Amino acid sequence: MTFEKYSNNWFTIALDTEKQVFIANDKTNPNFEATGITIESAVQNLKTIMAIQGNLQDA
């Protein structure tokens, strides 16, 4: 598995240990939240949500 650094300036990542999913939140608008079984899928789901809402800025 390839590990990537997730110190991106537009999102944060958390792990829900009860549900075993990663949670990605937009730093500027914490109401945008997405989950995934991997960090990559959580971030991609967040990008999708933000794109649908028209709030994705050069991520």
C-alpha positions as CSV (number, residue, x, y, z in Angstrom):
1,M,0.0,0.0,0.0
2,T,1.2,3.5,-0.8
3,F,1.0,6.0,2.0
4,E,0.4,9.6,1.2
5,K,0.7,12.7,3.3
6,Y,-2.6,14.2,4.0
7,S,-1.7,17.7,5.3
8,N,-3.7,19.3,2.6
9,N,-4.8,22.8,3.5
10,W,-8.5,22.4,2.4
11,F,-9.6,19.2,4.3
12,T,-9.2,17.3,7.5
13,I,-9.4,13.5,8.1
14,A,-10.7,11.6,11.1
15,L,-11.3,8.0,11.8
16,D,-14.6,6.7,13.3
17,T,-13.4,3.6,15.1
18,E,-16.9,2.4,15.9
19,K,-18.0,2.4,12.3
20,Q,-14.4,1.8,10.9
21,V,-14.7,4.6,8.3
22,F,-12.7,7.7,7.5
23,I,-14.4,11.1,7.7
24,A,-13.2,14.0,5.5
25,N,-14.4,17.5,6.3
26,D,-13.8,20.8,4.4
27,K,-11.9,23.1,6.6
28,T,-13.7,26.3,5.5
29,N,-17.1,24.7,5.7
30,P,-17.3,21.8,8.2
31,N,-20.8,21.1,7.1
32,F,-19.4,19.4,4.1
33,E,-18.6,15.9,5.3
34,A,-18.0,12.6,3.5
35,T,-17.0,9.1,4.6
36,G,-15.2,6.3,3.0
37,I,-13.5,3.0,3.9
38,T,-10.1,4.5,2.9
39,I,-8.8,8.0,3.2
40,E,-8.7,8.3,-0.6
41,S,-12.4,7.3,-0.9
42,A,-13.4,9.8,1.8
43,V,-11.6,12.6,0.1
44,Q,-13.0,11.7,-3.3
45,N,-16.5,11.6,-1.9
46,L,-15.9,15.0,-0.3
47,K,-14.8,16.4,-3.6
48,T,-17.9,15.0,-5.3
49,I,-20.2,16.5,-2.7
50,M,-18.5,19.9,-3.0
51,A,-18.5,19.8,-6.8
52,I,-22.2,19.1,-6.8
53,Q,-22.7,22.0,-4.4
54,G,-20.5,24.2,-6.6
55,N,-18.0,24.8,-3.8
56,L,-15.0,22.9,-5.0
57,Q,-12.1,25.3,-5.5
58,D,-9.0,23.9,-7.2
59,A,-8.6,20.9,-4.9
